[in-house]
Amino acid sequence: MAADLVHRQVTVIVATTTPAALAAKAATTVIPIVFEMGGDPVKLGLVTSLGRPGGNITGVTQLTTGLVPKQLEAQREMQPRLSVMALLVNPTNPAIAEVESREGLSAARDLGLDLHILNASAEADFDGIFPKLTELRAGGLVIGADPLFSSRSEQLGVLTARRAVPAIYKGREFAAAGGLMSYGNSIVDSYRLAGVHVARILKGERPSELPVVQATKVELFLNLKTAKALSLTVPSSLLARADEVIE
């Protein structure tokens, strides 16, 4: 697909996942590329540095490092007696999975939680997650920030609600579909920032001269209907911080 865009001689390529950004970089060193992603573009080799990206690539990163610890904290705040949790990652995307696993295990130790790492690399793996949660006696689930999960966030929200699993993910769609909570970067804000970069390039600026922007706006969404179904009382501290309460 990236090669086809290069063949069409488009003016700018916008890549909204890590695999798409890497494919675009491999396809052209001439056409400007603007990425929007959750990984670290320096570690992934997309840019030389955030301040001076160099080459034909720049964009927006949500830098999701540190997100899992915050999600674990929110789960503990929701369930103070929680002792066992699980973190779902995609092992075929180690750039994200390894960081999230490491950060999650470290945060869990600080919180006095026993955290188990579960894997899903395809949609077909989703149903198998829930028997494992029962086997582990896990009282909650954190879903890692992976494109596989993002593209199926509504489905995961429905599944966790149907299986009565207190779960948290990063997108509002997850909570709106029945997931208990969502906490993460604002995708709307991140896409807007990427659009600003595209506009500046179309007006003649070079990608190499446009620093990579770090999206910093985070949002918390709570689904009170799901909380009630799970017999959970949402603490006032979470309600006060919520950007939206879904009733």
DRENMAR-160223 format. One line per field, with one value per residue (C-alpha): residue in one letter; x, y, z. Coordinates in nm, 2 decimals. Example, Ala and Ser with C-alpha at 12.3 -4.5 7.8 and 13.67 -1.06 7.14 Angstrom:
<nodes>
residu [A|S]
X [1.23|1.37]
Y [-0.45|-0.11]
Z [0.78|0.71]
</nodes>
This chain:
<nodes>
residu [M|A|A|D|L|V|H|R|Q|V|T|V|I|V|A|T|T|T|P|A|A|L|A|A|K|A|A|T|T|V|I|P|I|V|F|E|M|G|G|D|P|V|K|L|G|L|V|T|S|L|G|R|P|G|G|N|I|T|G|V|T|Q|L|T|T|G|L|V|P|K|Q|L|E|A|Q|R|E|M|Q|P|R|L|S|V|M|A|L|L|V|N|P|T|N|P|A|I|A|E|V|E|S|R|E|G|L|S|A|A|R|D|L|G|L|D|L|H|I|L|N|A|S|A|E|A|D|F|D|G|I|F|P|K|L|T|E|L|R|A|G|G|L|V|I|G|A|D|P|L|F|S|S|R|S|E|Q|L|G|V|L|T|A|R|R|A|V|P|A|I|Y|K|G|R|E|F|A|A|A|G|G|L|M|S|Y|G|N|S|I|V|D|S|Y|R|L|A|G|V|H|V|A|R|I|L|K|G|E|R|P|S|E|L|P|V|V|Q|A|T|K|V|E|L|F|L|N|L|K|T|A|K|A|L|S|L|T|V|P|S|S|L|L|A|R|A|D|E|V|I|E]
X [0.00|0.29|0.46|0.13|0.11|0.46|0.38|0.09|0.33|0.11|0.21|0.22|0.17|0.00|0.06|-0.15|0.01|0.37|0.37|0.23|0.50|0.77|0.63|0.61|0.97|1.09|0.89|1.03|1.30|1.15|0.77|0.70|0.56|0.36|0.30|0.06|0.16|0.20|0.56|0.89|0.99|1.35|1.39|1.20|1.45|1.19|1.36|1.70|1.56|1.23|1.36|1.54|1.38|1.59|1.50|1.14|0.96|0.80|0.47|0.30|0.37|0.15|0.45|0.23|0.51|0.37|0.01|-0.02|0.10|-0.17|-0.43|-0.33|-0.36|-0.71|-0.81|-0.68|-0.86|-1.18|-1.12|-0.91|-0.90|-0.78|-0.48|-0.45|-0.46|-0.38|-0.22|-0.30|-0.03|0.04|0.36|0.40|0.45|0.75|0.83|0.51|0.46|0.80|0.78|0.43|0.51|0.82|0.64|0.33|0.53|0.72|0.41|0.23|0.51|0.48|0.10|0.13|-0.04|0.02|0.02|0.00|0.09|-0.15|-0.10|-0.32|-0.18|-0.51|-0.88|-0.93|-0.73|-0.97|-1.22|-0.94|-0.84|-1.14|-1.09|-0.74|-0.86|-1.09|-0.80|-0.57|-0.85|-0.77|-1.00|-0.93|-0.78|-0.56|-0.55|-0.22|-0.20|-0.16|-0.30|-0.47|-0.66|-0.73|-0.89|-1.12|-1.18|-1.55|-1.55|-1.33|-1.56|-1.86|-1.66|-1.54|-1.89|-2.05|-1.79|-1.83|-1.46|-1.35|-1.13|-0.96|-0.83|-0.71|-1.00|-1.34|-1.49|-1.40|-1.59|-1.88|-1.92|-1.94|-1.58|-1.56|-1.30|-1.08|-0.77|-0.53|-0.42|-0.69|-0.69|-0.88|-0.61|-0.34|-0.49|-0.55|-0.18|-0.09|-0.32|-0.14|0.19|0.04|-0.09|0.25|0.41|0.15|0.24|0.60|0.78|1.01|0.95|1.31|1.25|0.92|0.99|0.80|0.51|0.43|0.06|0.01|-0.37|-0.51|-0.87|-1.06|-1.40|-1.62|-1.91|-2.15|-2.39|-2.10|-1.98|-2.33|-2.35|-2.02|-2.15|-1.87|-1.91|-1.72|-1.52|-1.57|-1.20|-1.24|-1.57|-1.41|-1.13|-1.35|-1.37|-1.70|-1.93|-2.13|-2.46]
Y [0.00|0.24|0.16|0.23|0.57|0.65|0.53|0.77|1.05|1.18|1.50|1.37|1.03|1.01|0.69|0.63|0.32|0.21|-0.06|0.19|0.45|0.19|0.08|0.44|0.50|0.19|0.30|0.66|0.90|1.18|1.22|1.38|1.14|1.24|0.97|0.95|0.67|0.55|0.42|0.60|0.71|0.75|0.39|0.26|0.44|0.66|0.99|1.09|1.29|1.44|1.80|1.74|1.45|1.48|1.33|1.33|1.21|1.39|1.35|1.31|1.05|0.97|0.80|0.56|0.47|0.52|0.45|0.10|0.20|0.48|0.23|-0.01|0.27|0.34|-0.02|-0.03|0.29|0.14|-0.19|-0.12|-0.49|-0.59|-0.83|-1.01|-0.85|-0.93|-0.73|-0.81|-0.75|-0.84|-1.04|-0.99|-0.61|-0.63|-0.26|-0.20|-0.53|-0.55|-0.19|-0.23|-0.56|-0.42|-0.11|-0.30|-0.55|-0.27|-0.07|-0.38|-0.45|-0.10|-0.14|-0.48|-0.65|-0.98|-0.91|-1.18|-1.11|-1.25|-1.26|-1.21|-1.17|-1.20|-1.15|-1.52|-1.51|-1.28|-1.55|-1.75|-1.47|-1.50|-1.86|-1.77|-1.47|-1.71|-1.96|-1.69|-1.54|-1.21|-0.93|-0.69|-0.66|-0.39|-0.40|-0.27|0.00|-0.20|-0.13|-0.47|-0.38|-0.02|-0.14|-0.37|-0.16|-0.17|-0.55|-0.57|-0.34|-0.56|-0.88|-0.76|-0.64|-0.97|-1.17|-0.94|-0.85|-0.51|-0.38|-0.07|0.04|0.37|0.48|0.62|0.37|0.09|0.24|0.35|-0.01|-0.15|-0.15|-0.03|0.24|0.40|0.61|0.73|1.00|1.19|1.04|1.35|1.58|1.36|1.35|1.73|1.78|1.55|1.75|2.07|1.92|1.81|2.17|2.32|2.08|2.16|2.53|2.45|2.36|2.06|1.76|1.77|2.12|2.03|1.88|1.56|1.67|1.48|1.46|1.51|1.54|1.24|1.15|0.93|0.78|0.58|0.36|0.37|0.11|-0.14|-0.05|-0.12|-0.45|-0.55|-0.44|-0.18|0.16|0.43|0.64|1.01|1.07|0.89|1.07|1.40|1.34|1.18|1.37|1.19|0.96|0.72|0.64]
Z [0.00|0.08|-0.25|-0.43|-0.27|-0.38|-0.73|-0.74|-0.64|-0.36|-0.19|0.17|0.33|0.67|0.87|1.18|1.32|1.38|1.11|0.86|0.95|0.90|0.57|0.45|0.55|0.36|0.05|0.01|0.12|-0.08|-0.02|0.32|0.58|0.89|1.15|1.44|1.67|2.03|2.01|2.04|1.69|1.79|1.92|1.62|1.39|1.22|1.32|1.45|1.74|1.84|1.81|1.48|1.30|0.99|0.65|0.52|0.83|1.13|1.32|1.65|1.92|2.21|2.39|2.58|2.82|3.17|3.07|3.21|3.56|3.57|3.45|3.72|3.98|3.85|3.88|4.24|4.32|4.18|4.38|4.69|4.78|4.44|4.47|4.13|3.79|3.43|3.15|2.79|2.53|2.17|2.16|1.78|1.85|2.10|2.07|2.27|2.45|2.62|2.75|2.88|3.05|3.22|3.34|3.44|3.65|3.82|3.90|4.02|4.27|4.40|4.44|4.60|4.31|4.15|3.78|3.51|3.14|2.89|2.51|2.21|1.86|1.67|1.71|1.74|2.07|2.25|2.37|2.53|2.75|2.98|3.10|3.19|3.40|3.59|3.63|3.77|3.98|3.84|3.96|3.67|3.33|3.17|2.79|2.64|2.38|2.06|1.71|1.72|2.03|1.92|1.59|1.80|2.11|2.08|2.05|2.35|2.55|2.47|2.55|2.89|2.98|2.87|3.07|3.37|3.38|3.53|3.25|3.14|2.80|2.65|2.42|2.49|2.24|2.48|2.77|2.55|2.43|2.78|2.91|3.27|3.22|2.97|3.04|2.78|2.53|2.34|1.99|1.87|2.00|1.86|1.51|1.52|1.59|1.30|1.07|1.17|1.06|0.73|0.67|0.74|0.49|0.23|0.28|0.20|0.53|0.54|0.76|0.87|1.02|1.20|1.55|1.65|1.87|2.19|2.25|2.63|2.67|2.86|2.92|3.17|3.09|3.33|3.24|3.55|3.40|3.38|3.73|3.86|3.68|3.83|4.18|4.20|4.37|4.18|4.42|4.42|4.35|4.01|3.94|4.00|3.75|3.48|3.15|3.09|3.29|3.07|3.22]
</nodes>
